[in-house]
Amino acid sequence: MEKKYILDKDSTNRKLKRLAFEIVERNYDEQQMFFAGIRQNGLIVAKTLAEEVMNISNIHVELVEVTLDKKYPVEVFLDREIGFNNQSVLLIDDVANSGKTMLYALKPFLGFQPKKIQTLVLVERTHKTFPVQPDYVGLSIATTLEEHIYVELKGDEITGAYLL
């Protein structure tokens, strides 16, 4: 099967900059936020967005790494223990294919009383099988049930996204 590119490096960078401005607009009253990136690619998206948000606003961003087995996501781990009570959390992943990963990744935050939890994906597939609707979406695309979306990386840089 041939890769069908939906984002290149330049369009990805534009999407990330736009998402950073949306985050700042919707969280203008926040002094601090926690960006929880789902390992591996979601964490890279989170790091990129954290830099952008801190460059264009006075919001201090703390990164948190979320680790889970995407095929069997019963156990979810955070890279450190933080109290999220009365904090604003933004859960970030690269792609929402079925919505399952995002739904399970919320689990560790539900043991706290956060001020708010928002979700963000760089690319959203519209045929999700779990009830997850991201608050921020870089690109939303209709796919067939057989198609999946993948994000390409070169080191810690997102170079594009494609359908397969």
MDTraj code that builds the backbone (N, CA, C; nanometers):
import mdtraj as md
import numpy as np

residues = "MET GLU LYS LYS TYR ILE LEU ASP LYS ASP SER THR ASN ARG LYS LEU LYS ARG LEU ALA PHE GLU ILE VAL GLU ARG ASN TYR ASP GLU GLN GLN MET PHE PHE ALA GLY ILE ARG GLN ASN GLY LEU ILE VAL ALA LYS THR LEU ALA GLU GLU VAL MET ASN ILE SER ASN ILE HIS VAL GLU LEU VAL GLU VAL THR LEU ASP LYS LYS TYR PRO VAL GLU VAL PHE LEU ASP ARG GLU ILE GLY PHE ASN ASN GLN SER VAL LEU LEU ILE ASP ASP VAL ALA ASN SER GLY LYS THR MET LEU TYR ALA LEU LYS PRO PHE LEU GLY PHE GLN PRO LYS LYS ILE GLN THR LEU VAL LEU VAL GLU ARG THR HIS LYS THR PHE PRO VAL GLN PRO ASP TYR VAL GLY LEU SER ILE ALA THR THR LEU GLU GLU HIS ILE TYR VAL GLU LEU LYS GLY ASP GLU ILE THR GLY ALA TYR LEU LEU".split()
xyz = np.array([
    [0.0828, -0.1195, 0.0000],
    [0.0000, 0.0000, 0.0000],
    [0.0871, 0.1256, 0.0000],
    [0.0455, 0.2252, -0.0729],
    [0.1241, 0.3476, -0.0877],
    [0.0854, 0.4520, 0.0165],
    [0.1873, 0.5210, 0.0689],
    [0.1634, 0.6304, 0.1635],
    [0.0974, 0.7461, 0.0901],
    [-0.0075, 0.8004, 0.1517],
    [-0.0754, 0.9171, 0.0949],
    [-0.0558, 1.0319, 0.1938],
    [0.0350, 1.1233, 0.1603],
    [0.0702, 1.2309, 0.2533],
    [-0.0427, 1.3317, 0.2678],
    [-0.0713, 1.3684, 0.3940],
    [-0.1744, 1.4677, 0.4237],
    [-0.1141, 1.5932, 0.4868],
    [0.0074, 1.5826, 0.5393],
    [0.0804, 1.6975, 0.5937],
    [0.2281, 1.6830, 0.5597],
    [0.2899, 1.7923, 0.5167],
    [0.4349, 1.7939, 0.5013],
    [0.4933, 1.8739, 0.6183],
    [0.6235, 1.8919, 0.6170],
    [0.6905, 1.9592, 0.7291],
    [0.6403, 2.1023, 0.7482],
    [0.6288, 2.1791, 0.6397],
    [0.5845, 2.3187, 0.6508],
    [0.4406, 2.3298, 0.6997],
    [0.3519, 2.2479, 0.6436],
    [0.2119, 2.2553, 0.6871],
    [0.1970, 2.2075, 0.8312],
    [0.2779, 2.1113, 0.8719],
    [0.2762, 2.0660, 1.0114],
    [0.3177, 2.1793, 1.1040],
    [0.4240, 2.2499, 1.0688],
    [0.4689, 2.3630, 1.1515],
    [0.3631, 2.4719, 1.1607],
    [0.2941, 2.4989, 1.0494],
    [0.1860, 2.5987, 1.0519],
    [0.0727, 2.5538, 1.1433],
    [0.0376, 2.4262, 1.1365],
    [-0.0691, 2.3722, 1.2227],
    [-0.0297, 2.3855, 1.3696],
    [0.0946, 2.3540, 1.4021],
    [0.1395, 2.3610, 1.5412],
    [0.1397, 2.5048, 1.5926],
    [0.1804, 2.5991, 1.5101],
    [0.1776, 2.7405, 1.5506],
    [0.0338, 2.7871, 1.5738],
    [-0.0571, 2.7474, 1.4849],
    [-0.1975, 2.7841, 1.5010],
    [-0.2545, 2.7227, 1.6289],
    [-0.2214, 2.5966, 1.6544],
    [-0.2684, 2.5310, 1.7767],
    [-0.2167, 2.6031, 1.9009],
    [-0.0919, 2.6472, 1.8977],
    [-0.0352, 2.7204, 2.0121],
    [-0.1149, 2.8483, 2.0384],
    [-0.1494, 2.9208, 1.9336],
    [-0.2297, 3.0422, 1.9512],
    [-0.3687, 3.0098, 2.0055],
    [-0.4294, 2.9008, 1.9592],
    [-0.5602, 2.8594, 2.0110],
    [-0.5518, 2.8267, 2.1598],
    [-0.4462, 2.7569, 2.1990],
    [-0.4278, 2.7216, 2.3405],
    [-0.4191, 2.8483, 2.4242],
    [-0.3393, 2.9438, 2.3802],
    [-0.3233, 3.0697, 2.4543],
    [-0.4557, 3.1453, 2.4605],
    [-0.5283, 3.1512, 2.3496],
    [-0.6566, 3.2219, 2.3475],
    [-0.7564, 3.1620, 2.4455],
    [-0.7624, 3.0308, 2.4532],
    [-0.8598, 2.9643, 2.5406],
    [-0.8135, 2.9550, 2.6857],
    [-0.6872, 2.9845, 2.7103],
    [-0.6321, 2.9729, 2.8456],
    [-0.5609, 3.1011, 2.8872],
    [-0.6074, 3.2143, 2.8385],
    [-0.5416, 3.3433, 2.8628],
    [-0.5284, 3.3765, 3.0108],
    [-0.6166, 3.3217, 3.0945],
    [-0.6140, 3.3527, 3.2376],
    [-0.5244, 3.2579, 3.3177],
    [-0.4613, 3.1620, 3.2520],
    [-0.3756, 3.0651, 3.3210],
    [-0.2332, 3.1184, 3.3344],
    [-0.1728, 3.0922, 3.4491],
    [-0.0314, 3.1240, 3.4668],
    [0.0551, 3.0010, 3.4417],
    [-0.0046, 2.8835, 3.4647],
    [0.0677, 2.7575, 3.4467],
    [-0.0265, 2.6525, 3.3902],
    [0.0280, 2.5670, 3.3038],
    [-0.0461, 2.4534, 3.2501],
    [0.0459, 2.3319, 3.2476],
    [-0.0150, 2.2154, 3.2529],
    [0.0572, 2.0898, 3.2365],
    [0.0222, 2.0332, 3.1001],
    [0.1236, 2.0131, 3.0153],
    [0.1050, 1.9495, 2.8861],
    [0.1463, 1.8038, 2.9032],
    [0.0499, 1.7135, 2.8961],
    [0.0741, 1.5710, 2.9134],
    [0.0809, 1.5060, 2.7757],
    [0.2018, 1.4742, 2.7316],
    [0.2220, 1.4152, 2.5999],
    [0.2248, 1.2643, 2.6075],
    [0.1454, 1.2004, 2.5220],
    [0.1413, 1.0543, 2.5173],
    [0.2623, 1.0065, 2.4382],
    [0.3426, 0.9242, 2.5039],
    [0.4679, 0.8765, 2.4484],
    [0.4422, 0.7975, 2.3213],
    [0.5046, 0.8118, 2.2250],
    [0.6275, 0.8729, 2.1830],
    [0.5960, 1.0025, 2.1077],
    [0.5172, 0.9895, 2.0033],
    [0.4926, 1.1050, 1.9172],
    [0.4156, 1.2163, 1.9861],
    [0.3213, 1.1814, 2.0720],
    [0.2444, 1.2836, 2.1434],
    [0.3324, 1.3688, 2.2325],
    [0.4365, 1.3091, 2.2870],
    [0.5298, 1.3841, 2.3710],
    [0.6083, 1.4856, 2.2874],
    [0.6435, 1.4487, 2.1665],
    [0.7149, 1.5418, 2.0781],
    [0.6231, 1.6572, 2.0377],
    [0.4968, 1.6273, 2.0094],
    [0.3997, 1.7331, 1.9802],
    [0.3874, 1.8249, 2.1017],
    [0.3794, 1.7660, 2.2217],
    [0.3662, 1.8444, 2.3455],
    [0.4871, 1.9354, 2.3670],
    [0.6075, 1.8830, 2.3446],
    [0.7296, 1.9646, 2.3614],
    [0.7298, 2.0825, 2.2650],
    [0.6952, 2.0558, 2.1403],
    [0.6923, 2.1621, 2.0391],
    [0.5906, 2.2691, 2.0768],
    [0.4715, 2.2266, 2.1180],
    [0.3672, 2.3218, 2.1561],
    [0.4044, 2.3993, 2.2820],
    [0.4683, 2.3329, 2.3774],
    [0.5095, 2.4011, 2.5008],
    [0.6039, 2.5162, 2.4684],
    [0.7007, 2.4912, 2.3806],
    [0.7942, 2.5970, 2.3402],
    [0.7201, 2.7124, 2.2738],
    [0.6288, 2.6802, 2.1834],
    [0.5519, 2.7839, 2.1128],
    [0.4680, 2.8660, 2.2102],
    [0.3968, 2.7983, 2.3000],
    [0.3093, 2.8678, 2.3956],
    [0.3908, 2.9593, 2.4860],
    [0.5046, 2.9119, 2.5344],
    [0.5866, 2.9955, 2.6226],
    [0.6511, 3.1118, 2.5467],
    [0.6723, 3.0967, 2.4158],
    [0.7278, 3.2059, 2.3349],
    [0.6270, 3.3173, 2.3094],
    [0.4986, 3.2834, 2.3045],
    [0.3977, 3.3831, 2.2671],
    [0.3105, 3.4288, 2.3832],
    [0.3360, 3.3764, 2.5034],
    [0.2506, 3.4125, 2.6173],
    [0.3305, 3.4101, 2.7474],
    [0.2618, 3.4408, 2.8554],
    [0.3217, 3.4336, 2.9891],
    [0.2841, 3.3047, 3.0609],
    [0.2279, 3.2097, 2.9886],
    [0.1894, 3.0819, 3.0486],
    [0.3137, 2.9944, 3.0631],
    [0.3386, 2.9484, 3.1857],
    [0.4480, 2.8540, 3.2093],
    [0.3936, 2.7130, 3.1852],
    [0.4651, 2.6347, 3.1062],
    [0.4201, 2.4995, 3.0722],
    [0.5137, 2.3965, 3.1332],
    [0.4550, 2.3020, 3.2060],
    [0.5280, 2.1862, 3.2603],
    [0.4927, 2.0659, 3.1744],
    [0.5936, 1.9912, 3.1298],
    [0.5697, 1.8708, 3.0505],
    [0.5580, 1.7485, 3.1400],
    [0.4643, 1.6623, 3.1054],
    [0.4457, 1.5348, 3.1739],
    [0.4386, 1.4277, 3.0654],
    [0.5130, 1.3193, 3.0848],
    [0.5123, 1.2097, 2.9875],
    [0.4134, 1.1030, 3.0312],
    [0.3232, 1.0668, 2.9410],
    [0.2232, 0.9629, 2.9660],
    [0.2659, 0.8388, 2.8880],
    [0.2766, 0.7251, 2.9571],
    [0.3184, 0.6009, 2.8929],
    [0.2097, 0.4959, 2.9086],
    [0.1764, 0.4308, 2.7981],
    [0.0809, 0.3210, 2.8012],
    [0.1018, 0.2336, 2.6790],
    [0.0551, 0.1100, 2.6891],
    [0.0578, 0.0179, 2.5760],
    [-0.0645, 0.0506, 2.4913],
    [-0.0437, 0.1020, 2.3714],
    [-0.1561, 0.1483, 2.2896],
    [-0.2478, 0.0346, 2.2445],
    [-0.1973, -0.0878, 2.2390],
    [-0.2817, -0.2004, 2.1994],
    [-0.3629, -0.2547, 2.3173],
    [-0.3076, -0.2473, 2.4374],
    [-0.3741, -0.2964, 2.5582],
    [-0.3493, -0.1951, 2.6702],
    [-0.4210, -0.0823, 2.6676],
    [-0.3878, 0.0314, 2.7547],
    [-0.4471, 0.0286, 2.8953],
    [-0.4440, -0.0855, 2.9610],
    [-0.5034, -0.0948, 3.0939],
    [-0.4218, -0.0164, 3.1965],
    [-0.2898, -0.0255, 3.1907],
    [-0.2042, 0.0473, 3.2844],
    [-0.1480, 0.1714, 3.2164],
    [-0.1613, 0.2836, 3.2868],
    [-0.1130, 0.4113, 3.2349],
    [-0.0200, 0.4714, 3.3390],
    [0.0967, 0.5187, 3.2960],
    [0.1963, 0.5725, 3.3879],
    [0.2340, 0.7154, 3.3507],
    [0.2600, 0.7964, 3.4534],
    [0.3144, 0.9306, 3.4341],
    [0.4607, 0.9270, 3.4741],
    [0.5439, 1.0100, 3.4122],
    [0.6878, 1.0055, 3.4391],
    [0.7243, 1.0593, 3.5769],
    [0.6307, 1.1250, 3.6434],
    [0.6572, 1.1742, 3.7796],
    [0.5255, 1.1978, 3.8513],
    [0.5347, 1.1995, 3.9833],
    [0.4163, 1.2229, 4.0669],
    [0.3950, 1.3723, 4.0844],
    [0.2807, 1.4194, 4.0416],
    [0.2454, 1.5606, 4.0547],
    [0.1016, 1.5665, 4.1026],
    [0.0723, 1.6603, 4.1896],
    [-0.0664, 1.6825, 4.2282],
    [-0.1334, 1.7702, 4.1240],
    [-0.2368, 1.7209, 4.0600],
    [-0.3045, 1.7958, 3.9549],
    [-0.4298, 1.8665, 4.0046],
    [-0.4487, 1.8697, 4.1375],
    [-0.5652, 1.9395, 4.1911],
    [-0.5595, 2.0869, 4.1538],
    [-0.6713, 2.1372, 4.1049],
    [-0.6868, 2.2777, 4.0670],
    [-0.5850, 2.3227, 3.9611],
    [-0.5385, 2.2294, 3.8785],
    [-0.4437, 2.2603, 3.7710],
    [-0.5122, 2.2414, 3.6353],
    [-0.4601, 2.3076, 3.5341],
    [-0.5091, 2.2917, 3.3972],
    [-0.4180, 2.1947, 3.3236],
    [-0.4786, 2.0899, 3.2691],
    [-0.4046, 1.9839, 3.2016],
    [-0.4474, 1.9797, 3.0552],
    [-0.3497, 1.9697, 2.9668],
    [-0.3761, 1.9503, 2.8248],
    [-0.3138, 1.8174, 2.7850],
    [-0.3985, 1.7190, 2.7530],
    [-0.3534, 1.5862, 2.7119],
    [-0.3325, 1.5881, 2.5605],
    [-0.2125, 1.5481, 2.5168],
    [-0.1726, 1.5658, 2.3768],
    [-0.1265, 1.4337, 2.3154],
    [-0.1778, 1.4060, 2.1940],
    [-0.1281, 1.2933, 2.1155],
    [-0.1130, 1.3382, 1.9704],
    [-0.0412, 1.2584, 1.8934],
    [-0.0206, 1.2961, 1.7535],
    [-0.1447, 1.2695, 1.6695],
    [-0.2092, 1.1540, 1.6897],
    [-0.3221, 1.1135, 1.6065],
    [-0.4324, 1.0547, 1.6933],
    [-0.5568, 1.0860, 1.6582],
    [-0.6715, 1.0172, 1.7175],
    [-0.7273, 0.9261, 1.6089],
    [-0.6875, 0.7979, 1.6110],
    [-0.7412, 0.7021, 1.5144],
    [-0.8756, 0.6497, 1.5626],
    [-0.8778, 0.5790, 1.6757],
    [-1.0036, 0.5263, 1.7292],
    [-1.0524, 0.6065, 1.8494],
    [-0.9626, 0.6796, 1.9147],
    [-0.9966, 0.7522, 2.0366],
    [-0.9632, 0.6737, 2.1628],
    [-0.9286, 0.5465, 2.1472],
    [-0.9018, 0.4581, 2.2605],
    [-0.7828, 0.5044, 2.3443],
    [-0.6720, 0.5371, 2.2803],
    [-0.5519, 0.5798, 2.3528],
    [-0.5802, 0.7038, 2.4359],
    [-0.6448, 0.8027, 2.3765],
    [-0.6754, 0.9278, 2.4465],
    [-0.7663, 0.9016, 2.5668],
    [-0.8652, 0.8162, 2.5484],
    [-0.9583, 0.7858, 2.6571],
    [-0.8857, 0.7217, 2.7754],
    [-0.8036, 0.6222, 2.7495],
    [-0.7300, 0.5556, 2.8572],
    [-0.6234, 0.6456, 2.9189],
    [-0.5648, 0.7332, 2.8395],
    [-0.4599, 0.8226, 2.8900],
    [-0.5138, 0.9234, 2.9912],
    [-0.6432, 0.9442, 2.9938],
    [-0.7048, 1.0341, 3.0927],
    [-0.7045, 0.9742, 3.2332],
    [-0.6950, 0.8434, 3.2415],
    [-0.7101, 0.7694, 3.3672],
    [-0.6303, 0.8242, 3.4861],
    [-0.4991, 0.8499, 3.4746],
    [-0.4252, 0.8952, 3.5930],
    [-0.4685, 1.0327, 3.6441],
    [-0.5285, 1.1128, 3.5593],
    [-0.5699, 1.2474, 3.5999],
    [-0.7033, 1.2469, 3.6734],
    [-0.7788, 1.1393, 3.6587],
    [-0.9105, 1.1312, 3.7202],
    [-0.9045, 1.1073, 3.8703],
    [-0.7882, 1.0731, 3.9225],
    [-0.7700, 1.0581, 4.0664],
    [-0.7496, 1.1912, 4.1369],
    [-0.7492, 1.2990, 4.0608],
    [-0.7302, 1.4340, 4.1145],
    [-0.8539, 1.5178, 4.0845],
    [-0.8494, 1.6412, 4.1248],
    [-0.9556, 1.7375, 4.0950],
    [-0.8964, 1.8523, 4.0129],
    [-0.8608, 1.8252, 3.8867],
    [-0.8030, 1.9326, 3.8066],
    [-0.9050, 2.0432, 3.7797],
    [-0.8545, 2.1635, 3.7560],
    [-0.9412, 2.2757, 3.7199],
    [-1.0104, 2.2440, 3.5878],
    [-0.9309, 2.1928, 3.4920],
    [-0.9866, 2.1501, 3.3639],
    [-0.8886, 2.0561, 3.2952],
    [-0.9440, 1.9706, 3.2122],
    [-0.8640, 1.8829, 3.1267],
    [-0.9108, 1.9074, 2.9841],
    [-0.8164, 1.9409, 2.8988],
    [-0.8443, 1.9588, 2.7572],
    [-0.7632, 1.8554, 2.6803],
    [-0.8051, 1.8281, 2.5563],
    [-0.7352, 1.7303, 2.4739],
    [-0.6981, 1.7924, 2.3394],
    [-0.5856, 1.7461, 2.2849],
    [-0.5357, 1.7981, 2.1578],
    [-0.4743, 1.6850, 2.0769],
    [-0.5018, 1.6848, 1.9472],
    [-0.4343, 1.5939, 1.8544],
    [-0.3908, 1.6733, 1.7322],
    [-0.2779, 1.6355, 1.6770],
    [-0.2312, 1.6995, 1.5545],
    [-0.3225, 1.6617, 1.4381],
    [-0.3572, 1.5322, 1.4285],
    [-0.4455, 1.4842, 1.3220],
    [-0.5563, 1.3998, 1.3841],
    [-0.6798, 1.4300, 1.3438],
    [-0.7958, 1.3554, 1.3928],
    [-0.8583, 1.2789, 1.2777],
    [-0.8820, 1.1540, 1.3011],
    [-0.9548, 1.0697, 1.2062],
    [-1.1009, 1.0755, 1.2479],
    [-1.1913, 1.1016, 1.1554],
    [-1.3312, 1.1223, 1.1933],
    [-1.4063, 0.9937, 1.2258],
    [-1.3533, 0.8784, 1.1887],
    [-1.4202, 0.7511, 1.2188],
    [-1.3658, 0.6915, 1.3477],
    [-1.3987, 0.7535, 1.4610],
    [-1.3497, 0.7015, 1.5888],
    [-1.4507, 0.6017, 1.6444],
    [-1.4013, 0.5057, 1.7227],
    [-1.4890, 0.4059, 1.7834],
    [-1.5068, 0.4277, 1.9331],
    [-1.4385, 0.5291, 1.9889],
    [-1.4524, 0.5644, 2.1298],
    [-1.4997, 0.7094, 2.1387],
    [-1.5756, 0.7430, 2.2450],
    [-1.6376, 0.8765, 2.2546],
    [-1.5401, 0.9863, 2.2966],
    [-1.4463, 1.0166, 2.2094],
    [-1.3470, 1.1199, 2.2379],
    [-1.3563, 1.2265, 2.1291],
    [-1.3753, 1.3495, 2.1713],
    [-1.3780, 1.4632, 2.0785],
    [-1.2722, 1.5623, 2.1244],
    [-1.1561, 1.5665, 2.0580],
    [-1.0495, 1.6577, 2.1021],
    [-1.0936, 1.8041, 2.0999],
    [-1.0426, 1.8798, 2.1971],
    [-1.0716, 2.0231, 2.2047],
    [-0.9950, 2.1012, 2.0989],
    [-0.8769, 2.0538, 2.0653],
    [-0.7913, 2.1190, 1.9662],
    [-0.7510, 2.0152, 1.8621],
    [-0.7652, 2.0517, 1.7348],
    [-0.7322, 1.9599, 1.6257],
    [-0.6547, 2.0365, 1.5195],
    [-0.5376, 1.9849, 1.4837],
    [-0.4596, 2.0468, 1.3771],
    [-0.5219, 2.0223, 1.2414],
    [-0.5590, 1.8969, 1.2136],
    [-0.6202, 1.8587, 1.0871],
    [-0.7182, 1.7460, 1.1138],
    [-0.8407, 1.7612, 1.0657],
    [-0.9419, 1.6566, 1.0770],
    [-0.9634, 1.5995, 0.9377],
    [-0.9607, 1.4673, 0.9277],
    [-0.9695, 1.4054, 0.7956],
    [-1.0608, 1.2833, 0.7998],
    [-1.1459, 1.2722, 0.6984],
    [-1.2322, 1.1551, 0.6848],
    [-1.1514, 1.0439, 0.6195],
    [-1.1636, 0.9255, 0.6743],
    [-1.0912, 0.8099, 0.6218],
    [-1.1873, 0.6933, 0.6091],
    [-1.1435, 0.5892, 0.5413],
    [-1.2192, 0.4648, 0.5436],
    [-1.1846, 0.3939, 0.6743],
    [-1.2617, 0.2942, 0.7102],
    [-1.2343, 0.2208, 0.8339],
    [-1.1008, 0.1475, 0.8277],
    [-1.0549, 0.1131, 0.7077],
    [-0.9293, 0.0397, 0.6923],
    [-0.8071, 0.1306, 0.6966],
    [-0.8249, 0.2579, 0.6660],
    [-0.7115, 0.3501, 0.6624],
    [-0.6718, 0.3951, 0.8026],
    [-0.5440, 0.4160, 0.8214],
    [-0.4924, 0.4689, 0.9472],
    [-0.4005, 0.5859, 0.9165],
    [-0.3854, 0.6727, 1.0148],
    [-0.3019, 0.7914, 1.0001],
    [-0.1743, 0.7710, 1.0804],
    [-0.0621, 0.8071, 1.0219],
    [0.0671, 0.7953, 1.0881],
    [0.1404, 0.9286, 1.0791],
    [0.2105, 0.9634, 1.1862],
    [0.2915, 1.0848, 1.1887],
    [0.4379, 1.0440, 1.1771],
    [0.5115, 1.1115, 1.0894],
    [0.6536, 1.0825, 1.0685],
    [0.7403, 1.1767, 1.1502],
    [0.8487, 1.1211, 1.2023],
    [0.9441, 1.1987, 1.2810],
    [1.0841, 1.1829, 1.2249],
    [1.1624, 1.2873, 1.2478],
    [1.3067, 1.2786, 1.2236],
    [1.3688, 1.3341, 1.3506],
    [1.4151, 1.2452, 1.4368],
    [1.4630, 1.2871, 1.5687],
    [1.3457, 1.3369, 1.6507],
    [1.3564, 1.4593, 1.7008],
    [1.2484, 1.5197, 1.7792],
    [1.1668, 1.6189, 1.6974],
    [1.1681, 1.6016, 1.5657],
    [1.0966, 1.6944, 1.4783],
    [0.9923, 1.6187, 1.3960],
    [0.8730, 1.6750, 1.3885],
    [0.7662, 1.6157, 1.3092],
    [0.7857, 1.6595, 1.1648],
    [0.7936, 1.5612, 1.0746],
    [0.8203, 1.5933, 0.9348],
    [0.6989, 1.5756, 0.8447],
    [0.5903, 1.5198, 0.8964],
    [0.4709, 1.5036, 0.8149],
    [0.3780, 1.3979, 0.8695],
    [0.2677, 1.3774, 0.7960],
    [0.1700, 1.2749, 0.8324],
    [0.1136, 1.2155, 0.7041],
    [0.0773, 1.0875, 0.7115],
    [0.0258, 1.0200, 0.5928],
    [-0.0806, 0.9177, 0.6296],
    [-0.1602, 0.8817, 0.5282],
    [-0.2599, 0.7751, 0.5395],
    [-0.1998, 0.6471, 0.4849],
    [-0.2392, 0.5365, 0.5431],
    [-0.1962, 0.4070, 0.4914],
    [-0.3105, 0.3094, 0.5089],
])
top = md.Topology()
chain = top.add_chain()
for i, resn in enumerate(residues, 1):
    res = top.add_residue(resn, chain, resSeq=i)
    for name in ("N", "CA", "C"):
        top.add_atom(name, md.element.get_by_symbol(name[0]), res)
traj = md.Trajectory(xyz[None], top)
